[in-house]
């Protein structure tokens, strides 16, 4: 991520996207990657917002695609 992306990130939206797009079995989140990339610019992700988005995204993925994941 660029400095601008780190500073203006919508952490909830990023978490939602990562939760929705994760292919089963869940590979985990990208939060560690974002944290490392943004640390270069002294920016810390909003982990609470990211986690909330991750959960909602994963729930919506399950709702639309079922427990088997993507068709």
HTML snippet that shows the backbone in 3Dmol.js (N, CA, C, O; Angstrom):
<script src="https://3Dmol.org/build/3Dmol-min.js"></script>
<div id="view" style="width:600px;height:400px;position:relative"></div>
<script>
const pdb = `
ATOM      1  N   UNK A   1       0.836  -1.173   0.000  1.00  0.00           N
ATOM      2  CA  UNK A   1       0.000   0.000   0.000  1.00  0.00           C
ATOM      3  C   UNK A   1       0.882   1.237   0.000  1.00  0.00           C
ATOM      4  O   UNK A   1       1.968   1.250   0.579  1.00  0.00           O
ATOM      5  N   UNK A   2       0.402   2.250  -0.646  1.00  0.00           N
ATOM      6  CA  UNK A   2       1.135   3.512  -0.666  1.00  0.00           C
ATOM      7  C   UNK A   2       0.862   4.283   0.617  1.00  0.00           C
ATOM      8  O   UNK A   2      -0.034   3.927   1.383  1.00  0.00           O
ATOM      9  N   UNK A   3       1.630   5.335   0.850  1.00  0.00           N
ATOM     10  CA  UNK A   3       1.421   6.170   2.032  1.00  0.00           C
ATOM     11  C   UNK A   3       0.014   6.749   2.027  1.00  0.00           C
ATOM     12  O   UNK A   3      -0.657   6.769   3.059  1.00  0.00           O
ATOM     13  N   UNK A   4      -0.429   7.216   0.876  1.00  0.00           N
ATOM     14  CA  UNK A   4      -1.768   7.797   0.771  1.00  0.00           C
ATOM     15  C   UNK A   4      -2.839   6.739   1.052  1.00  0.00           C
ATOM     16  O   UNK A   4      -3.813   7.016   1.752  1.00  0.00           O
ATOM     17  N   UNK A   5      -2.664   5.544   0.515  1.00  0.00           N
ATOM     18  CA  UNK A   5      -3.626   4.469   0.766  1.00  0.00           C
ATOM     19  C   UNK A   5      -3.677   4.101   2.245  1.00  0.00           C
ATOM     20  O   UNK A   5      -4.755   3.861   2.789  1.00  0.00           O
ATOM     21  N   UNK A   6      -2.532   4.056   2.888  1.00  0.00           N
ATOM     22  CA  UNK A   6      -2.496   3.726   4.313  1.00  0.00           C
ATOM     23  C   UNK A   6      -3.192   4.801   5.144  1.00  0.00           C
ATOM     24  O   UNK A   6      -3.933   4.488   6.076  1.00  0.00           O
ATOM     25  N   UNK A   7      -2.958   6.041   4.814  1.00  0.00           N
ATOM     26  CA  UNK A   7      -3.508   7.143   5.593  1.00  0.00           C
ATOM     27  C   UNK A   7      -5.005   7.333   5.381  1.00  0.00           C
ATOM     28  O   UNK A   7      -5.702   7.786   6.289  1.00  0.00           O
ATOM     29  N   UNK A   8      -5.504   6.997   4.211  1.00  0.00           N
ATOM     30  CA  UNK A   8      -6.922   7.252   3.915  1.00  0.00           C
ATOM     31  C   UNK A   8      -7.749   5.970   3.816  1.00  0.00           C
ATOM     32  O   UNK A   8      -8.894   6.006   3.366  1.00  0.00           O
ATOM     33  N   UNK A   9      -7.187   4.858   4.227  1.00  0.00           N
ATOM     34  CA  UNK A   9      -7.868   3.567   4.074  1.00  0.00           C
ATOM     35  C   UNK A   9      -9.170   3.517   4.867  1.00  0.00           C
ATOM     36  O   UNK A   9      -9.260   4.025   5.984  1.00  0.00           O
ATOM     37  N   UNK A  10     -10.168   2.895   4.260  1.00  0.00           N
ATOM     38  CA  UNK A  10     -11.409   2.566   4.956  1.00  0.00           C
ATOM     39  C   UNK A  10     -11.206   1.142   5.449  1.00  0.00           C
ATOM     40  O   UNK A  10     -11.451   0.183   4.717  1.00  0.00           O
ATOM     41  N   UNK A  11     -10.758   1.008   6.692  1.00  0.00           N
ATOM     42  CA  UNK A  11     -10.348  -0.293   7.212  1.00  0.00           C
ATOM     43  C   UNK A  11     -11.512  -1.265   7.306  1.00  0.00           C
ATOM     44  O   UNK A  11     -11.328  -2.469   7.128  1.00  0.00           O
ATOM     45  N   UNK A  12     -12.708  -0.760   7.584  1.00  0.00           N
ATOM     46  CA  UNK A  12     -13.889  -1.629   7.601  1.00  0.00           C
ATOM     47  C   UNK A  12     -14.110  -2.219   6.213  1.00  0.00           C
ATOM     48  O   UNK A  12     -14.329  -3.423   6.075  1.00  0.00           O
ATOM     49  N   UNK A  13     -14.053  -1.385   5.199  1.00  0.00           N
ATOM     50  CA  UNK A  13     -14.274  -1.847   3.827  1.00  0.00           C
ATOM     51  C   UNK A  13     -13.214  -2.858   3.398  1.00  0.00           C
ATOM     52  O   UNK A  13     -13.529  -3.854   2.746  1.00  0.00           O
ATOM     53  N   UNK A  14     -11.970  -2.605   3.761  1.00  0.00           N
ATOM     54  CA  UNK A  14     -10.906  -3.559   3.429  1.00  0.00           C
ATOM     55  C   UNK A  14     -11.148  -4.899   4.126  1.00  0.00           C
ATOM     56  O   UNK A  14     -10.981  -5.959   3.522  1.00  0.00           O
ATOM     57  N   UNK A  15     -11.541  -4.845   5.391  1.00  0.00           N
ATOM     58  CA  UNK A  15     -11.841  -6.078   6.120  1.00  0.00           C
ATOM     59  C   UNK A  15     -13.013  -6.815   5.496  1.00  0.00           C
ATOM     60  O   UNK A  15     -12.979  -8.037   5.352  1.00  0.00           O
ATOM     61  N   UNK A  16     -14.051  -6.071   5.125  1.00  0.00           N
ATOM     62  CA  UNK A  16     -15.224  -6.678   4.492  1.00  0.00           C
ATOM     63  C   UNK A  16     -14.816  -7.389   3.199  1.00  0.00           C
ATOM     64  O   UNK A  16     -15.187  -8.540   2.967  1.00  0.00           O
ATOM     65  N   UNK A  17     -14.062  -6.700   2.376  1.00  0.00           N
ATOM     66  CA  UNK A  17     -13.622  -7.288   1.106  1.00  0.00           C
ATOM     67  C   UNK A  17     -12.804  -8.547   1.341  1.00  0.00           C
ATOM     68  O   UNK A  17     -13.006  -9.562   0.674  1.00  0.00           O
ATOM     69  N   UNK A  18     -11.881  -8.478   2.293  1.00  0.00           N
ATOM     70  CA  UNK A  18     -11.039  -9.639   2.569  1.00  0.00           C
ATOM     71  C   UNK A  18     -11.865 -10.797   3.130  1.00  0.00           C
ATOM     72  O   UNK A  18     -11.605 -11.955   2.803  1.00  0.00           O
ATOM     73  N   UNK A  19     -12.851 -10.496   3.964  1.00  0.00           N
ATOM     74  CA  UNK A  19     -13.706 -11.542   4.513  1.00  0.00           C
ATOM     75  C   UNK A  19     -14.586 -12.169   3.444  1.00  0.00           C
ATOM     76  O   UNK A  19     -14.793 -13.383   3.440  1.00  0.00           O
ATOM     77  N   UNK A  20     -15.102 -11.355   2.546  1.00  0.00           N
ATOM     78  CA  UNK A  20     -15.987 -11.860   1.506  1.00  0.00           C
ATOM     79  C   UNK A  20     -15.236 -12.647   0.442  1.00  0.00           C
ATOM     80  O   UNK A  20     -15.744 -13.642  -0.075  1.00  0.00           O
ATOM     81  N   UNK A  21     -14.036 -12.206   0.117  1.00  0.00           N
ATOM     82  CA  UNK A  21     -13.301 -12.815  -0.980  1.00  0.00           C
ATOM     83  C   UNK A  21     -12.433 -13.997  -0.563  1.00  0.00           C
ATOM     84  O   UNK A  21     -11.880 -14.683  -1.423  1.00  0.00           O
ATOM     85  N   UNK A  22     -12.306 -14.245   0.722  1.00  0.00           N
ATOM     86  CA  UNK A  22     -11.455 -15.357   1.177  1.00  0.00           C
ATOM     87  C   UNK A  22     -12.041 -16.676   0.704  1.00  0.00           C
ATOM     88  O   UNK A  22     -13.216 -16.961   0.935  1.00  0.00           O
ATOM     89  N   UNK A  23     -11.238 -17.459   0.056  1.00  0.00           N
ATOM     90  CA  UNK A  23     -11.701 -18.766  -0.427  1.00  0.00           C
ATOM     91  C   UNK A  23     -11.559 -19.786   0.704  1.00  0.00           C
ATOM     92  O   UNK A  23     -10.521 -19.827   1.363  1.00  0.00           O
ATOM     93  N   UNK A  24     -12.575 -20.600   0.936  1.00  0.00           N
ATOM     94  CA  UNK A  24     -12.467 -21.621   1.993  1.00  0.00           C
ATOM     95  C   UNK A  24     -11.367 -22.623   1.661  1.00  0.00           C
ATOM     96  O   UNK A  24     -11.148 -22.872   0.476  1.00  0.00           O
ATOM     97  N   UNK A  25     -10.668 -23.209   2.611  1.00  0.00           N
ATOM     98  CA  UNK A  25     -10.776 -22.794   4.003  1.00  0.00           C
ATOM     99  C   UNK A  25     -10.177 -21.412   4.193  1.00  0.00           C
ATOM    100  O   UNK A  25      -9.221 -21.033   3.516  1.00  0.00           O
ATOM    101  N   UNK A  26     -10.749 -20.671   5.118  1.00  0.00           N
ATOM    102  CA  UNK A  26     -10.348 -19.280   5.312  1.00  0.00           C
ATOM    103  C   UNK A  26      -8.838 -19.193   5.526  1.00  0.00           C
ATOM    104  O   UNK A  26      -8.285 -19.815   6.433  1.00  0.00           O
ATOM    105  N   UNK A  27      -8.202 -18.427   4.688  1.00  0.00           N
ATOM    106  CA  UNK A  27      -6.752 -18.279   4.745  1.00  0.00           C
ATOM    107  C   UNK A  27      -6.337 -17.244   5.785  1.00  0.00           C
ATOM    108  O   UNK A  27      -5.147 -16.980   5.952  1.00  0.00           O
ATOM    109  N   UNK A  28      -7.293 -16.663   6.476  1.00  0.00           N
ATOM    110  CA  UNK A  28      -6.961 -15.587   7.399  1.00  0.00           C
ATOM    111  C   UNK A  28      -7.066 -14.257   6.689  1.00  0.00           C
ATOM    112  O   UNK A  28      -7.434 -14.190   5.516  1.00  0.00           O
ATOM    113  N   UNK A  29      -6.749 -13.231   7.390  1.00  0.00           N
ATOM    114  CA  UNK A  29      -6.913 -11.905   6.837  1.00  0.00           C
ATOM    115  C   UNK A  29      -5.600 -11.367   6.294  1.00  0.00           C
ATOM    116  O   UNK A  29      -4.535 -11.956   6.476  1.00  0.00           O
ATOM    117  N   UNK A  30      -5.710 -10.259   5.640  1.00  0.00           N
ATOM    118  CA  UNK A  30      -4.548  -9.572   5.097  1.00  0.00           C
ATOM    119  C   UNK A  30      -4.017  -8.530   6.076  1.00  0.00           C
ATOM    120  O   UNK A  30      -3.114  -7.764   5.738  1.00  0.00           O
ATOM    121  N   UNK A  31      -4.569  -8.497   7.277  1.00  0.00           N
ATOM    122  CA  UNK A  31      -4.206  -7.447   8.227  1.00  0.00           C
ATOM    123  C   UNK A  31      -2.708  -7.409   8.504  1.00  0.00           C
ATOM    124  O   UNK A  31      -2.135  -6.324   8.607  1.00  0.00           O
ATOM    125  N   UNK A  32      -2.067  -8.553   8.625  1.00  0.00           N
ATOM    126  CA  UNK A  32      -0.617  -8.561   8.870  1.00  0.00           C
ATOM    127  C   UNK A  32       0.137  -7.909   7.720  1.00  0.00           C
ATOM    128  O   UNK A  32       1.115  -7.194   7.937  1.00  0.00           O
ATOM    129  N   UNK A  33      -0.315  -8.153   6.511  1.00  0.00           N
ATOM    130  CA  UNK A  33       0.328  -7.546   5.340  1.00  0.00           C
ATOM    131  C   UNK A  33       0.127  -6.041   5.351  1.00  0.00           C
ATOM    132  O   UNK A  33       1.073  -5.282   5.139  1.00  0.00           O
ATOM    133  N   UNK A  34      -1.110  -5.607   5.598  1.00  0.00           N
ATOM    134  CA  UNK A  34      -1.391  -4.166   5.649  1.00  0.00           C
ATOM    135  C   UNK A  34      -0.588  -3.491   6.763  1.00  0.00           C
ATOM    136  O   UNK A  34      -0.064  -2.391   6.584  1.00  0.00           O
ATOM    137  N   UNK A  35      -0.498  -4.160   7.912  1.00  0.00           N
ATOM    138  CA  UNK A  35       0.240  -3.596   9.036  1.00  0.00           C
ATOM    139  C   UNK A  35       1.710  -3.394   8.674  1.00  0.00           C
ATOM    140  O   UNK A  35       2.293  -2.351   8.968  1.00  0.00           O
ATOM    141  N   UNK A  36       2.300  -4.398   8.036  1.00  0.00           N
ATOM    142  CA  UNK A  36       3.708  -4.297   7.644  1.00  0.00           C
ATOM    143  C   UNK A  36       3.919  -3.224   6.583  1.00  0.00           C
ATOM    144  O   UNK A  36       4.876  -2.454   6.653  1.00  0.00           O
ATOM    145  N   UNK A  37       3.022  -3.176   5.600  1.00  0.00           N
ATOM    146  CA  UNK A  37       3.168  -2.189   4.526  1.00  0.00           C
ATOM    147  C   UNK A  37       2.989  -0.766   5.039  1.00  0.00           C
ATOM    148  O   UNK A  37       3.695   0.142   4.603  1.00  0.00           O
ATOM    149  N   UNK A  38       2.053  -0.565   5.958  1.00  0.00           N
ATOM    150  CA  UNK A  38       1.779   0.781   6.459  1.00  0.00           C
ATOM    151  C   UNK A  38       2.757   1.208   7.546  1.00  0.00           C
ATOM    152  O   UNK A  38       2.902   2.403   7.806  1.00  0.00           O
ATOM    153  N   UNK A  39       3.428   0.259   8.185  1.00  0.00           N
ATOM    154  CA  UNK A  39       4.418   0.600   9.206  1.00  0.00           C
ATOM    155  C   UNK A  39       5.545   1.429   8.614  1.00  0.00           C
ATOM    156  O   UNK A  39       6.142   2.258   9.301  1.00  0.00           O
ATOM    157  N   UNK A  40       5.833   1.208   7.347  1.00  0.00           N
ATOM    158  CA  UNK A  40       6.871   1.975   6.657  1.00  0.00           C
ATOM    159  C   UNK A  40       6.543   3.467   6.695  1.00  0.00           C
ATOM    160  O   UNK A  40       7.446   4.303   6.700  1.00  0.00           O
ATOM    161  N   UNK A  41       5.252   3.800   6.720  1.00  0.00           N
ATOM    162  CA  UNK A  41       4.791   5.192   6.715  1.00  0.00           C
ATOM    163  C   UNK A  41       4.309   5.626   8.102  1.00  0.00           C
ATOM    164  O   UNK A  41       3.674   6.671   8.241  1.00  0.00           O
ATOM    165  N   UNK A  42       4.612   4.824   9.126  1.00  0.00           N
ATOM    166  CA  UNK A  42       4.216   5.102  10.506  1.00  0.00           C
ATOM    167  C   UNK A  42       2.701   5.224  10.657  1.00  0.00           C
ATOM    168  O   UNK A  42       2.208   6.058  11.416  1.00  0.00           O
ATOM    169  N   UNK A  43       1.974   4.384   9.927  1.00  0.00           N
ATOM    170  CA  UNK A  43       0.512   4.356  10.001  1.00  0.00           C
ATOM    171  C   UNK A  43       0.101   2.994  10.539  1.00  0.00           C
ATOM    172  O   UNK A  43       0.569   1.959  10.063  1.00  0.00           O
ATOM    173  N   UNK A  44      -0.778   3.007  11.536  1.00  0.00           N
ATOM    174  CA  UNK A  44      -1.297   1.757  12.097  1.00  0.00           C
ATOM    175  C   UNK A  44      -2.733   1.570  11.622  1.00  0.00           C
ATOM    176  O   UNK A  44      -3.540   2.494  11.721  1.00  0.00           O
ATOM    177  N   UNK A  45      -3.059   0.393  11.111  1.00  0.00           N
ATOM    178  CA  UNK A  45      -4.429   0.127  10.692  1.00  0.00           C
ATOM    179  C   UNK A  45      -5.397   0.198  11.880  1.00  0.00           C
ATOM    180  O   UNK A  45      -5.013  -0.040  13.025  1.00  0.00           O
ATOM    181  N   UNK A  46      -6.639   0.525  11.587  1.00  0.00           N
ATOM    182  CA  UNK A  46      -7.701   0.490  12.592  1.00  0.00           C
ATOM    183  C   UNK A  46      -8.160  -0.962  12.682  1.00  0.00           C
ATOM    184  O   UNK A  46      -9.048  -1.398  11.950  1.00  0.00           O
ATOM    185  N   UNK A  47      -7.538  -1.694  13.591  1.00  0.00           N
ATOM    186  CA  UNK A  47      -7.778  -3.133  13.665  1.00  0.00           C
ATOM    187  C   UNK A  47      -9.210  -3.475  14.072  1.00  0.00           C
ATOM    188  O   UNK A  47      -9.743  -4.497  13.640  1.00  0.00           O
ATOM    189  N   UNK A  48      -9.835  -2.644  14.890  1.00  0.00           N
ATOM    190  CA  UNK A  48     -11.227  -2.914  15.288  1.00  0.00           C
ATOM    191  C   UNK A  48     -12.162  -2.814  14.095  1.00  0.00           C
ATOM    192  O   UNK A  48     -13.004  -3.688  13.890  1.00  0.00           O
ATOM    193  N   UNK A  49     -12.021  -1.760  13.312  1.00  0.00           N
ATOM    194  CA  UNK A  49     -12.869  -1.599  12.124  1.00  0.00           C
ATOM    195  C   UNK A  49     -12.611  -2.707  11.119  1.00  0.00           C
ATOM    196  O   UNK A  49     -13.543  -3.248  10.524  1.00  0.00           O
ATOM    197  N   UNK A  50     -11.348  -3.037  10.935  1.00  0.00           N
ATOM    198  CA  UNK A  50     -10.998  -4.105  10.001  1.00  0.00           C
ATOM    199  C   UNK A  50     -11.632  -5.424  10.431  1.00  0.00           C
ATOM    200  O   UNK A  50     -12.210  -6.133   9.608  1.00  0.00           O
ATOM    201  N   UNK A  51     -11.524  -5.756  11.723  1.00  0.00           N
ATOM    202  CA  UNK A  51     -12.064  -7.017  12.237  1.00  0.00           C
ATOM    203  C   UNK A  51     -13.580  -7.080  12.071  1.00  0.00           C
ATOM    204  O   UNK A  51     -14.124  -8.126  11.717  1.00  0.00           O
ATOM    205  N   UNK A  52     -14.262  -5.964  12.324  1.00  0.00           N
ATOM    206  CA  UNK A  52     -15.717  -5.927  12.148  1.00  0.00           C
ATOM    207  C   UNK A  52     -16.085  -6.173  10.687  1.00  0.00           C
ATOM    208  O   UNK A  52     -16.994  -6.950  10.396  1.00  0.00           O
ATOM    209  N   UNK A  53     -15.386  -5.519   9.778  1.00  0.00           N
ATOM    210  CA  UNK A  53     -15.638  -5.718   8.358  1.00  0.00           C
ATOM    211  C   UNK A  53     -15.336  -7.134   7.918  1.00  0.00           C
ATOM    212  O   UNK A  53     -16.057  -7.697   7.094  1.00  0.00           O
ATOM    213  N   UNK A  54     -14.278  -7.718   8.459  1.00  0.00           N
ATOM    214  CA  UNK A  54     -13.890  -9.085   8.115  1.00  0.00           C
ATOM    215  C   UNK A  54     -14.997 -10.067   8.485  1.00  0.00           C
ATOM    216  O   UNK A  54     -15.325 -10.964   7.708  1.00  0.00           O
ATOM    217  N   UNK A  55     -15.565  -9.896   9.666  1.00  0.00           N
ATOM    218  CA  UNK A  55     -16.627 -10.793  10.122  1.00  0.00           C
ATOM    219  C   UNK A  55     -17.867 -10.650   9.241  1.00  0.00           C
ATOM    220  O   UNK A  55     -18.441 -11.651   8.811  1.00  0.00           O
ATOM    221  N   UNK A  56     -18.277  -9.423   8.974  1.00  0.00           N
ATOM    222  CA  UNK A  56     -19.479  -9.197   8.158  1.00  0.00           C
ATOM    223  C   UNK A  56     -19.265  -9.713   6.740  1.00  0.00           C
ATOM    224  O   UNK A  56     -20.167 -10.317   6.159  1.00  0.00           O
ATOM    225  N   UNK A  57     -18.093  -9.483   6.181  1.00  0.00           N
ATOM    226  CA  UNK A  57     -17.793  -9.984   4.844  1.00  0.00           C
ATOM    227  C   UNK A  57     -17.835 -11.495   4.772  1.00  0.00           C
ATOM    228  O   UNK A  57     -18.372 -12.064   3.822  1.00  0.00           O
ATOM    229  N   UNK A  58     -17.265 -12.151   5.780  1.00  0.00           N
ATOM    230  CA  UNK A  58     -17.281 -13.620   5.813  1.00  0.00           C
ATOM    231  C   UNK A  58     -18.700 -14.147   5.980  1.00  0.00           C
ATOM    232  O   UNK A  58     -19.071 -15.144   5.360  1.00  0.00           O
ATOM    233  N   UNK A  59     -19.497 -13.481   6.818  1.00  0.00           N
ATOM    234  CA  UNK A  59     -20.893 -13.892   6.989  1.00  0.00           C
ATOM    235  C   UNK A  59     -21.672 -13.760   5.684  1.00  0.00           C
ATOM    236  O   UNK A  59     -22.459 -14.639   5.334  1.00  0.00           O
ATOM    237  N   UNK A  60     -21.454 -12.676   4.976  1.00  0.00           N
ATOM    238  CA  UNK A  60     -22.149 -12.490   3.696  1.00  0.00           C
ATOM    239  C   UNK A  60     -21.693 -13.504   2.657  1.00  0.00           C
ATOM    240  O   UNK A  60     -22.496 -13.966   1.846  1.00  0.00           O
ATOM    241  N   UNK A  61     -20.420 -13.851   2.674  1.00  0.00           N
ATOM    242  CA  UNK A  61     -19.934 -14.883   1.755  1.00  0.00           C
ATOM    243  C   UNK A  61     -20.653 -16.195   2.036  1.00  0.00           C
ATOM    244  O   UNK A  61     -21.089 -16.877   1.109  1.00  0.00           O
ATOM    245  N   UNK A  62     -20.776 -16.548   3.305  1.00  0.00           N
ATOM    246  CA  UNK A  62     -21.462 -17.785   3.666  1.00  0.00           C
ATOM    247  C   UNK A  62     -22.936 -17.732   3.284  1.00  0.00           C
ATOM    248  O   UNK A  62     -23.507 -18.732   2.848  1.00  0.00           O
ATOM    249  N   UNK A  63     -23.544 -16.575   3.446  1.00  0.00           N
ATOM    250  CA  UNK A  63     -24.959 -16.427   3.092  1.00  0.00           C
ATOM    251  C   UNK A  63     -25.171 -16.674   1.600  1.00  0.00           C
ATOM    252  O   UNK A  63     -26.088 -17.393   1.205  1.00  0.00           O
ATOM    253  N   UNK A  64     -24.316 -16.071   0.779  1.00  0.00           N
ATOM    254  CA  UNK A  64     -24.499 -16.177  -0.678  1.00  0.00           C
ATOM    255  C   UNK A  64     -23.986 -17.484  -1.257  1.00  0.00           C
ATOM    256  O   UNK A  64     -24.579 -18.025  -2.190  1.00  0.00           O
ATOM    257  N   UNK A  65     -22.884 -17.999  -0.712  1.00  0.00           N
ATOM    258  CA  UNK A  65     -22.237 -19.152  -1.337  1.00  0.00           C
ATOM    259  C   UNK A  65     -22.348 -20.423  -0.518  1.00  0.00           C
ATOM    260  O   UNK A  65     -22.031 -21.502  -1.019  1.00  0.00           O
ATOM    261  N   UNK A  66     -22.787 -20.327   0.722  1.00  0.00           N
ATOM    262  CA  UNK A  66     -22.926 -21.513   1.559  1.00  0.00           C
ATOM    263  C   UNK A  66     -21.599 -21.933   2.155  1.00  0.00           C
ATOM    264  O   UNK A  66     -20.560 -21.355   1.836  1.00  0.00           O
ATOM    265  N   UNK A  67     -21.628 -22.942   3.025  1.00  0.00           N
ATOM    266  CA  UNK A  67     -20.403 -23.360   3.720  1.00  0.00           C
ATOM    267  C   UNK A  67     -19.339 -23.941   2.806  1.00  0.00           C
ATOM    268  O   UNK A  67     -18.169 -24.004   3.183  1.00  0.00           O
ATOM    269  N   UNK A  68     -19.724 -24.365   1.616  1.00  0.00           N
ATOM    270  CA  UNK A  68     -18.730 -24.926   0.680  1.00  0.00           C
ATOM    271  C   UNK A  68     -17.895 -23.831   0.022  1.00  0.00           C
ATOM    272  O   UNK A  68     -16.881 -24.123  -0.612  1.00  0.00           O
ATOM    273  N   UNK A  69     -18.312 -22.576   0.166  1.00  0.00           N
ATOM    274  CA  UNK A  69     -17.555 -21.486  -0.421  1.00  0.00           C
ATOM    275  C   UNK A  69     -18.016 -21.169  -1.828  1.00  0.00           C
ATOM    276  O   UNK A  69     -19.204 -21.250  -2.140  1.00  0.00           O
ATOM    277  N   UNK A  70     -17.084 -20.815  -2.658  1.00  0.00           N
ATOM    278  CA  UNK A  70     -17.389 -20.415  -4.026  1.00  0.00           C
ATOM    279  C   UNK A  70     -17.915 -21.610  -4.810  1.00  0.00           C
ATOM    280  O   UNK A  70     -17.487 -22.743  -4.590  1.00  0.00           O
ATOM    281  N   UNK A  71     -18.848 -21.350  -5.729  1.00  0.00           N
ATOM    282  CA  UNK A  71     -19.380 -22.468  -6.544  1.00  0.00           C
ATOM    283  C   UNK A  71     -18.328 -23.053  -7.464  1.00  0.00           C
ATOM    284  O   UNK A  71     -18.612 -23.992  -8.208  1.00  0.00           O
TER     285      UNK A  71
END
`;
const viewer = $3Dmol.createViewer("view");
viewer.addModel(pdb, "pdb");
viewer.setStyle({}, {cartoon: {color: "spectrum"}});
viewer.zoomTo();
viewer.render();
</script>
